[in-house]
């Protein structure tokens, strides 16, 4: 569950509408899937300049996830 808090921290510091951040977590024996939904007005911040922002977030999370030794994926919902 710490990965949700970590992602929440990162996204809250990027977007304007903090109350509309929704992060869902699903897990099976091999994978953890995080889905992120933000306000439409904040979507451009997350997917800025050819996906550079979201790719940077994924890179930070990948370093964090190396500790838990699971494969993790982050999906952004529009």
Phi and psi restraints in degrees (value plus and minus 20) as a CYANA .aco file:
   2 UNK   PHI     -83.7   -43.7
   2 UNK   PSI     -50.7   -10.7
   3 UNK   PHI     -84.6   -44.6
   3 UNK   PSI     -51.2   -11.2
   4 UNK   PHI     -86.6   -46.6
   4 UNK   PSI     -64.0   -24.0
   5 UNK   PHI     -84.3   -44.3
   5 UNK   PSI     -59.5   -19.5
   6 UNK   PHI     -84.5   -44.5
   6 UNK   PSI     -66.2   -26.2
   7 UNK   PHI     -84.0   -44.0
   7 UNK   PSI     -61.5   -21.5
   8 UNK   PHI     -78.1   -38.1
   8 UNK   PSI     -65.1   -25.1
   9 UNK   PHI     -79.2   -39.2
   9 UNK   PSI     -66.3   -26.3
  10 UNK   PHI     -83.3   -43.3
  10 UNK   PSI     -69.6   -29.6
  11 UNK   PHI     -88.3   -48.3
  11 UNK   PSI     -59.0   -19.0
  12 UNK   PHI     -78.8   -38.8
  12 UNK   PSI     -51.8   -11.8
  13 UNK   PHI    -104.3   -64.3
  13 UNK   PSI     -20.8    19.2
  14 UNK   PHI    -128.0   -88.0
  14 UNK   PSI     -56.1   -16.1
  15 UNK   PHI    -119.1   -79.1
  15 UNK   PSI     143.1   183.1
  16 UNK   PHI    -106.7   -66.7
  16 UNK   PSI     -62.7   -22.7
  17 UNK   PHI    -112.6   -72.6
  17 UNK   PSI      57.4    97.4
  18 UNK   PHI     -85.3   -45.3
  18 UNK   PSI     -50.3   -10.3
  19 UNK   PHI     -92.9   -52.9
  19 UNK   PSI     -33.0     7.0
  20 UNK   PHI    -121.4   -81.4
  20 UNK   PSI      -7.4    32.6
  21 UNK   PHI     -99.2   -59.2
  21 UNK   PSI     106.2   146.2
  22 UNK   PHI    -145.6  -105.6
  22 UNK   PSI     103.4   143.4
  23 UNK   PHI    -144.5  -104.5
  23 UNK   PSI     103.6   143.6
  24 UNK   PHI    -132.4   -92.4
  24 UNK   PSI     125.4   165.4
  25 UNK   PHI    -146.6  -106.6
  25 UNK   PSI     108.3   148.3
  26 UNK   PHI    -147.6  -107.6
  26 UNK   PSI     127.7   167.7
  27 UNK   PHI    -163.7  -123.7
  27 UNK   PSI     120.8   160.8
  28 UNK   PHI    -144.6  -104.6
  28 UNK   PSI    -185.3  -145.3
  29 UNK   PHI     -89.3   -49.3
  29 UNK   PSI     -39.4     0.6
  30 UNK   PHI    -134.8   -94.8
  30 UNK   PSI     -48.7    -8.7
  31 UNK   PHI    -145.9  -105.9
  31 UNK   PSI     131.8   171.8
  32 UNK   PHI    -141.2  -101.2
  32 UNK   PSI     107.4   147.4
  33 UNK   PHI    -135.4   -95.4
  33 UNK   PSI     103.3   143.3
  34 UNK   PHI    -127.7   -87.7
  34 UNK   PSI     111.5   151.5
  35 UNK   PHI    -135.0   -95.0
  35 UNK   PSI     115.7   155.7
  36 UNK   PHI    -139.3   -99.3
  36 UNK   PSI     110.8   150.8
  37 UNK   PHI    -151.0  -111.0
  37 UNK   PSI     110.8   150.8
  38 UNK   PHI    -148.4  -108.4
  38 UNK   PSI     149.9   189.9
  39 UNK   PHI     -79.2   -39.2
  39 UNK   PSI     127.1   167.1
  40 UNK   PHI     -76.5   -36.5
  40 UNK   PSI     -57.3   -17.3
  41 UNK   PHI     -87.9   -47.9
  41 UNK   PSI     -44.4    -4.4
  42 UNK   PHI    -113.1   -73.1
  42 UNK   PSI     -29.0    11.0
  43 UNK   PHI     -80.0   -40.0
  43 UNK   PSI     -56.2   -16.2
  44 UNK   PHI     -83.5   -43.5
  44 UNK   PSI     -47.8    -7.8
  45 UNK   PHI     -89.9   -49.9
  45 UNK   PSI     -61.5   -21.5
  46 UNK   PHI     -91.0   -51.0
  46 UNK   PSI     -58.2   -18.2
  47 UNK   PHI    -131.1   -91.1
  47 UNK   PSI      40.5    80.5
  48 UNK   PHI    -117.0   -77.0
  48 UNK   PSI     119.7   159.7
  49 UNK   PHI      31.9    71.9
  49 UNK   PSI      42.7    82.7
  50 UNK   PHI      46.0    86.0
  50 UNK   PSI      21.6    61.6
  51 UNK   PHI      51.2    91.2
  51 UNK   PSI      -5.4    34.6
  52 UNK   PHI     -83.5   -43.5
  52 UNK   PSI     -59.0   -19.0
  53 UNK   PHI     -86.0   -46.0
  53 UNK   PSI     -69.4   -29.4
  54 UNK   PHI     -86.0   -46.0
  54 UNK   PSI     -55.3   -15.3
  55 UNK   PHI     -86.4   -46.4
  55 UNK   PSI     -55.4   -15.4
  56 UNK   PHI     -87.4   -47.4
  56 UNK   PSI     -60.1   -20.1
  57 UNK   PHI     -82.5   -42.5
  57 UNK   PSI     -63.6   -23.6
  58 UNK   PHI     -81.3   -41.3
  58 UNK   PSI     -58.5   -18.5
  59 UNK   PHI     -84.3   -44.3
  59 UNK   PSI     -62.7   -22.7
  60 UNK   PHI     -82.5   -42.5
  60 UNK   PSI     -63.7   -23.7
  61 UNK   PHI     -86.8   -46.8
  61 UNK   PSI     -55.7   -15.7
  62 UNK   PHI     -80.8   -40.8
  62 UNK   PSI     -60.9   -20.9
  63 UNK   PHI     -83.6   -43.6
  63 UNK   PSI     -61.1   -21.1
  64 UNK   PHI     -85.5   -45.5
  64 UNK   PSI     -61.5   -21.5
  65 UNK   PHI     -92.4   -52.4
  65 UNK   PSI     -38.3     1.7
  66 UNK   PHI     -80.2   -40.2
  66 UNK   PSI     -48.0    -8.0
  67 UNK   PHI     -87.6   -47.6
  67 UNK   PSI     -56.1   -16.1
  68 UNK   PHI    -110.2   -70.2
  68 UNK   PSI     -24.6    15.4
  69 UNK   PHI      35.1    75.1
  69 UNK   PSI      26.9    66.9
  70 UNK   PHI    -155.2  -115.2
  70 UNK   PSI     135.3   175.3
  71 UNK   PHI    -103.4   -63.4
  71 UNK   PSI     110.3   150.3
  72 UNK   PHI    -149.6  -109.6
  72 UNK   PSI     122.2   162.2
  73 UNK   PHI    -148.4  -108.4
  73 UNK   PSI     123.4   163.4
  74 UNK   PHI    -136.0   -96.0
  74 UNK   PSI     105.0   145.0
  75 UNK   PHI    -139.2   -99.2
  75 UNK   PSI     113.9   153.9
  76 UNK   PHI    -121.4   -81.4
  76 UNK   PSI     104.5   144.5
  77 UNK   PHI    -116.0   -76.0
  77 UNK   PSI     119.2   159.2
